[in-house]
Amino acid sequence: MIAHTLSVAAYLIVTFAVQATNHFLVNTAHYARQSIMAAEPALIGGIASMLVQGIVLTFLYSRLRHAFPGVAGGVGFALLMGAFLGSYIALAEPSKYLVTSLLEWFAVEASASLIQFALFGLALGYIHKVVGHKTT
């Protein structure tokens, strides 16, 4: 349970840090050009989504971690899940909305997802390597 709780916390921290940096510092001009963006986002929806995703991802990893051992396994698992989750925002969303450039949207969202899930994978693998084996 400790590894699961720490992993959910790691997902929240990593995801918020990467996505906030992406949206509010690095790519502010990109998001400002999109007519679909709210002037003031409601952060509660994003936080709730991160919490659900973190719980589901860490639950799945706890069941599959023997197939993805160690830190490298955590990274592999997280990148696989990142491809699953990130494909929607990078590929499907710009197909539904009026974005200024499909290629730019894909590049911004895919790179943010790659960074987010690689960092989360490092944390996930490390947590389960250090704490997970003590609790199972």
N, C-alpha and C positions, 0 to 999 in steps of 0.2 A: 504493500500500500504506500510505503514511503517513496519508492521509486516512481510509482504512478503519479503521486501528488507532486513530486519534484519535476517530473516530466511535463505535466500539465502547466506548472508554473513556468518552466523553461519555454514551452511553446508560446505562452502568453507574452513573456518578456521579449523573446526573439521576434515574434510576429509583430508586436506593437512597435518595437524599435525599427525594424526594417520597413514596415509599411508606413509608419509616421514619417520616417526619413524620406522615403520615396515620395509620398504625397505632399508633404509640407516643406521640404527643404530642397531635394534634388530635382524633382520633376514638377514643381509648382506651375510652371508655364504650360507644360503639357496638359495638366488637369484643368487649368484655367481656360484652355481653348475648347474643352469639351462642353457641349451644351447640356449634357446630362448630369453634370455635377452640381450638387447643392452648394450654395455659398457658405453655409455653416453646416458641416456634416454632424449627424447625431451619432456621437461616438458609442453610445450604449449598444446600438445594433452591431457595430464592428466588434466590440468587446464580447458581446453574447455569442457571436459567430465564432470568435477565437476560442472561447471557452468550450463550446460544443465540439469544435474541430480538435482541440487539444485533448479532450476526454476520449473521443473516439480513436484518434491516432495512437494515443498511449495505451489504450485498452488493446487495440489490435497488435501493437508492438509487443506488449506483454505476452500475448498468445503466440506470436510468431518470432520472438527474438532468438530462438534456437536456430532458426533458418537465416538469421541476420546477426551473427555474433559480433561482439566487440564494438568499438567505435566505428570502424569501417562498415560494419553491418548496420549500425544506426543511421549512418549517412546514406547507405544504399536504400534502406527502407524509407527514410524521409524523402529522398529524391524521387522514389517511385510514387509515393503518396503525393508529393508535390506536383509531379506530372499529371496525376489524376485530378487534383484540385485546381492546379494552375491552368490546366487546359481550358477550363470553362471561362475563366476571366480573360485569358489571353486570346482565345480563339472565338468563343461563342458570343461573349458580350459585345465586341465591336461589330459583330454581324447583325446584332439586334438594334443597336443604337446609332445615332448620328455622330460618329467620331470623325475627327479631322483627317486622320490617316490610319488606315488599317495596319500598315507596316510599323509606324511609330507606336501605336497602341500595343501591338504584339511585342515589340522590342522592350518597351518599358515594363509591361506586366510579366513577360517571361523572365527577364533579368531579375526583377524583384523577387519573383517566386523562386528562382534558382538560388539566389542568395539566402532567402528566408529558410528554405528547406534544407540547404546545405548546413547552415548554422544550427538549425534545430536538430539535424541529424547528428552533428558533433556532440551536442548537449545530451541528446537522447541516448546515444551509444555510451557516452561516458557515465551518465547517471546509472544506467542498467549494468554497466561493467563494475562500477564501484559499489553501488547500493543494491542493485537488483538481485545479485547472486546471494546476498545475505538474507533476503526475505522470501526466497522461493525454495 
